């Protein structure tokens, strides 16, 4: 009986969070053009371990490959896109790498992004830029994050003028590895990510707002991300549903 109550609470939380994210879409996409997909389009997911989600590097050159897409939100999204747009022969890739920060993306951007020529590029990056700072492995500031992210998007638009950019909001949940010392700096970095997305005319997927709404609706933070950073199965499913609703494909 208790399990069924929790399942219902989780379902209601997910439904409320996705609805809230969709309600924010008009303001999140004011500068972005409507998304449309064409036959043979390449869809690329970029980021850190949240995007990586255990993907297999040996098969990464094979689009739509189950192992290459990992076990997280990119794989869930890819499955839905391939079913709903089966006539388009979409080519979907995941090139997220665990531990990556903005400088790491920049260092591999040509081979792992520009050379793939994506028609739609989704980026989620930011948590390591603060996490690695607090564990002594990185000294980048919020300004470093903003300037590096802005330069990366400028470089991308110059090389791929027709690309549709989707910028995902960095997020953390207050449990596990996430400590009070992360704030307010993490919120500053989130604000910079939104600013960079707006300046680039990108779609904005509000993952932090989504998780905040889900928690407010009645589920504990560790239901969505046990360590406060890496989503659970439920967390990835919620991200995928929100991404598709906001992006509109």
N, C-alpha and C positions, 0 to 999 in steps of 0.2 A: 504493500500500500504506500509506504514511504517513498519507494523508488518511483512509483507512478506519479506521485505528487511532484517530485523533483523533475521528472521528465516533462511534466506539463509546465512547470515553472521555466525550465530551460527553453521549451518551445515558445512560450509567450515572450520570453526575453529576446529570443532570436527574431521573432516576428516584429516586435516593437522596435528593435534596433535597426532592422532593415528598412522598416517603414520610415523611421526618423531620418536615416541616411538618404532615402529617396526624397523626402520632403526638403532636404537641404540642397537637392541637386541644382535647382534653378540658380541659387546664389553661388554654388560651387563651380558652375560651368558657364558663367556669364561671358567669358572671353573665348570659350572654346566652340569650335564648329561642331555641328551634329556628326556623330560617328557613323560612318558607313563602311562596309567591307566589300572588297571586290575579289573576283576569282584569283586564287593564288597568293593572296596577301600573306605577308609574314607578320605574326604577332609575337612579340618578345617580352618576357618578364625579366627584369633586372633587379638586383638588390643584394641583400646579405643572407644570413642563415634562415631567416623567416621565409624568404623566397626560395632559397636553395632546397630546404626541406628534404635533405638526403638524396638529391638527384644523383644519377650515375653519370660521371664524366666520360666514360668510355662510349656512351651512346648519344652524347649531347649534340652531335652533328645530324642526328636523325630526327626531323621534325615529327611531332605527335607521338613520340615513343614514350611508353608508359614510364619506364625507368628514368629516362632523361628529364621528364617533367617533375620528378620528385613526388613527395607524399602530401604536399600542402595545397594552399589555395590556387597556385598556377595550374596544377593538375585538375582540380575540380572545375575551374573556369574552362580549361581547355576541353574537357569532356563535354561540357554544355555547349560550347561554341561549335565543336565538331558535329554534334547532333543537330543543333538548330540551324546550322549553315552548311549542311552536308554537301550541297552542290557547289560550294565555293573552293573546295580543295585548299583550305587554310593550312599554313605551315606555322606551327606553334612551337616556340622554343622557350626554355628556361635557362638563363645564364647567371642566376644568383650564386654567390659564393659566400660561405660562412665566414664571419669575421670582417667582412668588407666595410670600409668607410668611404667617404667621398673620394679621397686621394687614390684609394685602391680601384674604384670604378674608373677614375680618370686614366689610370695606368694601363688598363686593359680595354678601354672603350672602343678603339679602332677594330680590334679583332673580334671582340665579343658583342659589339652592338652595330657600329657603322657598317662593317663588312657584311652583316646579315641583311641590311637594308629593310628594316621593319617598316610596315605601313602603320602599325600601332605599337607603341613602346610604353610599357608600364614600369615605373620605378618606385621601389620602396627602400629607402636608406635613411639612416639617422641614429638608430639606437646605439650602434657600436661607436659612433663618434663621441658619445658621452660615456658609455659603459667602459670603453677602453681608456678613456681619460681618468676615470676614477680608480681603475685597477693599475694605473701607472704605465700603460703601454702606448699612450698617445697624448699629445699636448695641444691638439687643435681646439680652438675657441668656437663659440657660436658664429662669430664673424667669419672664421675659416670655413665653416660649414656652408654658410650663406653664399660666400663669394665663390667657393669651389663648385657648389651645386649650380649656381647661376651660369658660371663659365661652361660647365658641362652641357647644360641645356642649349646655350648659345652655339656651342660647337656642333651639337646634334642637329639643330635647325639649319645651320649653314650647310651641313653635309647632306641632310635629308629634308629639304624644304617642305615636302608634302606630308611629313610624319604627323600622326596624331599622338600627342603626349598625354599620358595619364600619370599624375603624381599622387602617390598614396601617402596619407598622413602617417608619419612615424608615431608609434604608440608605446606606452608601457602601462602595466596594471600594478597597483600598489600591493604587491605580494612578492614572495620569493627573493630574487636578487635585487629587486628595486628598493632603494633606500631613500630616506627623506633628503639626503644630501644631493640627490639628483635634481631637486627642485629648488628654485624656479628655472634653473638653466635648461632643463629638458623642454619646458613649455616655451622658452625663448627660441629654441631650435625648431620646435613645431611651427611656431609663428613664422620663422624665416622660411621654412619649407613652403608654407602657404603663400608667402609673398613671392617667392621664386616661381611657384607654379602660376600665380596670377600674371606675373610679368611675362612669362613664356606663353600665355594663352592656353595653358594645359587644363585638362579636366582634373578635378580634385576629389579624391575618394577619402572621406572623413573617418578613418579607422579609429582614431582615439575617441571621437564623439560617438561612434557606433558602439564601442566597448563600454564607454561610460553610460550610455543609455541602457545597454543590456544589464549592467550591474545594478543600475538604479531600478530596473524592472524586477529584480529579485534573485539574481544568481551571484555567487561569490566570485571575486576576481580569478581565483585559481581554477575555476571551472573552465575559463576561457584561455588562460595561460598559466600553467602551474608555477613557473619561475618568474612570472611577471613580464616576460619578454617573448618567449617562444610559444605560439598558440598550441592548444590541444587540438584534437580532431574537431571538436565543436567550434573552437576558435577559428580554425582554417575554413570550416564550412560557412561560418558567419561572414568572414571576410570575402569569400567567393561570392556569396549571395549579394552582399552589399556592392562589391565591385561591379557585378553585372547590372544591377539595378541603376547605379549611378552612371556608368559608362553608356548604358542603354543598348547593349548588343547581346 
